[in-house]
Amino acid sequence: MLSKIKSLGLMGIDGYVVLVETDISNGLPSFDMVGLGDTAVKESKERVRAAVKNAGFKFHVNRITVNLAPADKKKEGSAFDLPIALGILAATRQINDNNIDKSAFLGELSLDGEIKPVKGILPMAITAKENGLKNIFLPVENADEAAVVSGINIYPAKSIKDVVNHLNKIKNIDKYVVEREDIFKNNMSYDVDFSDVKGQETVKRALEVAASGGHNCIMIGSPGCGKTMIARRLPTILPSMIFEEALEVTKIHSIAGVLPKNTSLITQRPFRSPHHTISNVSLTGGGRYPKPGEISLAHYGVLFLDELPEFNRSALEVLRQPLEDGAVTISRVNASLTYPARTTLICAANPCKCGNYLDDSRECTCTPRQIQQYLGKLSGPLLDRIDLHIEVASIQYKDLDREEECEKSDDIRKRVNITRKIQQERYKGLNIYSNAELSPSMIKKYCILDDECKSILENAFERLGLSARAHGRILKVARTIADMEESKNIKANHLLEAIQYRSLDRKIWRG
C-alpha cells in the first residue's frame, strides 16, 4: 500500500514542495524514515505513532517506510509530523479523499493528536500557491500568517482528527479568510514619535537626510545626550512600507521564529538593537541549522548598534559585505542560502572611554592618545560604508523645559517620501532605489559639481584633513540634500552641509 502526501519545506527564506511517500508492506514491524531529515524529523515517528493511536485511528503493525522527496535536500523541523501521519492513514485506506494531491499539510503533532504551530508558514504558503496547490491545512495558530497569501484556501485545524474528518467529508473545516488590506492599514502606527525628542534639531535634521537618501550614519556624543532615543525613532520617518516589503520582512521573521503572536503581517519598519556581546553568526546569520541574523531581521528597517566600539571587531567586520551587497550568503556543503539584508545602519558611540570629550559641563579624563585609540577600534573599511558622522551635543535645560510641540514623525515622513520618489524616478531601470546605493561611475553622472562647489570641496580636504574615502560619501549626501530641496543640481549650501557630516574623517579624530 502506497500513498503520497504533499508538504512544504524551507530553503533560506523560500519554500519548496516536499512529497511525503509512505509505503506499508508485510514483514517485520519497523518504521524507517529516509530523505535527509534532521533530528526533529527522525523523532517524528514516535510522535506520529502516539498521535495516530490516541486520536482514535488504527496504527498498523507492519513495515513502514517514509521517504521525503526530494531526497537530496535537507529537511528540518517538526512541520512534517502531520503529512507523515496522514500518509500512513491514506496508505491504510483510513482516508478516502481522491483530491488530496491538490492540498499541502503542515503541523507538529502532540502525543494526543493535537496540531501545534510551526515556523516559516508564510514562505511555505507562498510556495504552495506558486506550485498550483489549492488548499493548505495547518495549525490554528498559523492561520493569520498564511491567510495574507491570496489565491489559496486556508484550513486551520486543531487536531489530526479534524483533518481526517474533513477529508472523509464527515465534518468540514471552515476556510479562514482575512482582509489583508485592513491589516496593512490598521497596524502602521508607531508607539514612539520624533515629537518626543526635545532639542537636538541638528541631529534630527541629519537623520532626516539619512532617511531621505538611505544613508548609514554614526552618532558620536556623551552619555545621556539622546543618541539611543533618536535612533529608536528613525523607523517612524522612513518611507512608508508597501505590501511587497511587508511580505518579505514577515517571511524573514517567520522562518526565524520571532514573528509576534497573533501577527499576520509586519507593517512597521523593523528596528533591531543587538547587545555588543553578540556573536558573528547571530549578527549576520548562519549556524549549524542556518537562520537569519540581526542584519536580515532588520531588512527594510534599521539595525542599531549602540556603543559601537564595544562590539567585537570581527563581528563588525563581517557586516561589511552585507552592507555593500544588501544580502547575506551562507555556503554549506549541500546548499548555498541567501538572506536579504537591505537595512539602514545606525551606530552610536561615546567620543572617548569616559564619554565626556564633547561635553562642556564635564571634564574629560582621557588623554588625546586614548581618545584616538577608543574610536580607532573602528576600521576604515567599516567607516567607509557609513555616510554620515554626527556629533551630538549635550541637551540644554532650556530645550527640555520648552512647551511648544516639536515636529511629528508623520510630517517628516511626508518630506522623506517626496525625496525618495525623486530618486526612484531618476534611477528607474538601474536596480537602485536611493542615493546611498550610487556606484563610483553613477556618482560621476548624477553628482556633477560646478566650479564653485569644486573649490569648496578642495578647500575642505586641505583645511579639515578629510580622507580620500570621504569624497564619494560627501557627494552622495549632497545629492540627497539637493533632492530634499527638489534641486536638480548640487549647490554650494548642499555641499557645505554634507561636509559637516564627516566628523570622523577630520584630523582631530585620526591623530
ZIFEN-V577262 format. One record per residue. PSI is psi in degrees with one decimal (999 if undefined). Layout:
PSI + PSI
This chain:
128.6 + 140.3 + 156.3 + 122.2 + 138.1 + 137.7 + -168.6 + 141.0 + 177.4 + 138.7 + 101.6 + -128.8 + 7.3 + 152.6 + 170.5 + 153.7 + 133.2 + 127.3 + 116.1 + 104.1 + 127.6 + 125.9 + 127.0 + 120.8 + 168.8 + 153.8 + -175.0 + 136.2 + 127.9 + 163.7 + 98.6 + 138.0 + 123.1 + 163.7 + 23.8 + 50.4 + 150.1 + -171.7 + -41.3 + -36.5 + -44.1 + -33.4 + -10.9 + -25.8 + -32.9 + -39.1 + -41.8 + -43.9 + -47.6 + -41.1 + -42.8 + -45.0 + -47.6 + -17.2 + -2.3 + 13.1 + 164.0 + 128.6 + 107.2 + 135.8 + 83.1 + -171.6 + 111.6 + 127.6 + 124.7 + 127.1 + 130.1 + 105.7 + 143.7 + 138.8 + -12.5 + 2.5 + 135.3 + 129.0 + 129.1 + 148.8 + 178.5 + 8.6 + -13.4 + -2.0 + -52.0 + -50.8 + -32.6 + -45.3 + -43.2 + -32.9 + -41.2 + -42.8 + -37.0 + -38.6 + -28.3 + 15.5 + 31.5 + -3.1 + 133.9 + 3.1 + 120.8 + -15.6 + 20.5 + -21.2 + -9.8 + 4.6 + 155.2 + 149.1 + 136.5 + 140.9 + 145.5 + 140.6 + 136.0 + 171.6 + -18.6 + 5.9 + -1.1 + 151.7 + 124.1 + 154.4 + 157.1 + 168.3 + 156.6 + 25.6 + -41.3 + -53.7 + -30.8 + -36.3 + -37.8 + -42.1 + -40.3 + -43.8 + -44.4 + -25.2 + 14.5 + 11.0 + 140.5 + -27.5 + 151.4 + 123.7 + 128.7 + 172.9 + 150.2 + -39.8 + -20.4 + 1.9 + -43.7 + -43.4 + -43.8 + -29.0 + -12.4 + -12.4 + 115.2 + 157.5 + 10.7 + 140.8 + 128.0 + 124.5 + 99.7 + 130.8 + 143.1 + -29.0 + 166.1 + -29.2 + -38.2 + -41.2 + -45.0 + -41.7 + -35.9 + -45.7 + -33.2 + 5.4 + 33.6 + -46.9 + 118.0 + 147.1 + 131.8 + 140.8 + 147.1 + 128.3 + 139.2 + 153.6 + 96.6 + -28.9 + -38.5 + -40.5 + -43.0 + -39.8 + -37.1 + -18.5 + 22.4 + -13.3 + 149.8 + 155.4 + -16.2 + 162.6 + 150.0 + -21.3 + -14.6 + -21.2 + 118.0 + 133.6 + -152.8 + 41.0 + -35.4 + -41.3 + -41.8 + -37.0 + -42.9 + -39.4 + -27.7 + -38.0 + -43.9 + -44.2 + -36.8 + -31.5 + 2.0 + 30.1 + 143.1 + 150.4 + 159.5 + 135.1 + 129.8 + 120.5 + 167.1 + 157.0 + 137.0 + 5.9 + -3.5 + 14.8 + -49.2 + -42.0 + -43.7 + -42.0 + -38.9 + -18.1 + -1.2 + -41.8 + -25.3 + -15.2 + 0.5 + 157.8 + 144.4 + 138.0 + 140.4 + 168.3 + -40.9 + -37.6 + -43.8 + -39.1 + -42.3 + -39.7 + -42.2 + -38.1 + -45.1 + -45.5 + -31.4 + -48.7 + -22.4 + -10.9 + 22.2 + 14.5 + 124.1 + 147.9 + 141.1 + 25.2 + 120.9 + -25.8 + 129.8 + 114.2 + -2.6 + 146.4 + 125.8 + 148.4 + 115.8 + 131.5 + 79.4 + 153.7 + 155.8 + -7.3 + 5.5 + 147.0 + 166.2 + -45.7 + -41.6 + -29.4 + -44.1 + -16.4 + 165.2 + -144.8 + 175.7 + -46.3 + 97.7 + 134.7 + 157.0 + 145.5 + -175.4 + -35.2 + -30.6 + -34.6 + -20.8 + 12.3 + 131.0 + 16.0 + -139.0 + 131.0 + 114.6 + 120.6 + 100.2 + 149.1 + 55.1 + -43.7 + -16.5 + -12.4 + 148.8 + 131.8 + -38.3 + -33.1 + -39.0 + -35.4 + -32.9 + -10.0 + -18.4 + -49.5 + -46.0 + -37.8 + -32.3 + -43.4 + -18.4 + 19.5 + 156.0 + 124.9 + 125.4 + 118.1 + 133.3 + 171.2 + -42.1 + -18.6 + 165.7 + 122.2 + 143.3 + 124.6 + 130.3 + 146.9 + 50.0 + 90.5 + 161.6 + 119.7 + 123.4 + 125.8 + 153.7 + 141.8 + 147.2 + 152.4 + -17.5 + -179.9 + -40.3 + -20.8 + 1.4 + 8.6 + -36.8 + 6.1 + 113.3 + -22.5 + -6.9 + 148.4 + 131.3 + 130.1 + 5.4 + 146.3 + 160.2 + -36.9 + -40.8 + -36.8 + -45.4 + -36.8 + -34.7 + -54.4 + -11.7 + -11.5 + -21.9 + 124.5 + 152.8 + -45.3 + -33.7 + -46.6 + -24.6 + -18.6 + 7.4 + 116.9 + -36.0 + 126.5 + 119.1 + 123.7 + 122.2 + 116.2 + 159.3 + 144.1 + 141.1 + 149.5 + -37.9 + -29.4 + -36.1 + -31.1 + -12.4 + 144.0 + -22.6 + 143.6 + 137.1 + 166.1 + 136.7 + 157.8 + -37.2 + -40.1 + -40.3 + -40.8 + -33.3 + -41.4 + -39.5 + -42.1 + -40.0 + -43.9 + -42.7 + -35.2 + -37.6 + -43.9 + -40.1 + -38.8 + -40.7 + -39.8 + 21.6 + 128.8 + -2.4 + -0.5 + 26.4 + 156.1 + -2.4 + 165.2 + -27.4 + -21.9 + 3.6 + 133.5 + 166.3 + -39.1 + -35.5 + -32.7 + -42.7 + -33.5 + -40.0 + -7.5 + 57.2 + 135.7 + 144.0 + -179.7 + -38.4 + -44.0 + -38.0 + -39.6 + -41.4 + -45.2 + -39.4 + -44.5 + -37.2 + -41.5 + -38.7 + -42.9 + -35.4 + -8.1 + 38.2 + 150.4 + 166.1 + -33.7 + -16.3 + -22.3 + -56.7 + -35.9 + -42.0 + -42.9 + -39.9 + -41.3 + -39.2 + -37.3 + -40.1 + -44.3 + -38.5 + -40.5 + -36.0 + -28.3 + 8.5 + 39.4 + 131.9 + -35.5 + 152.6 + 126.3 + 172.9 + -42.6 + -31.9 + -43.2 + -40.5 + -39.4 + -41.1 + -36.7 + -32.6 + -25.8 + 30.4 + 47.7 + -45.4 + -8.2 + -4.9 + 158.3 + -27.5 + -32.8 + -27.3 + -8.8 + 999
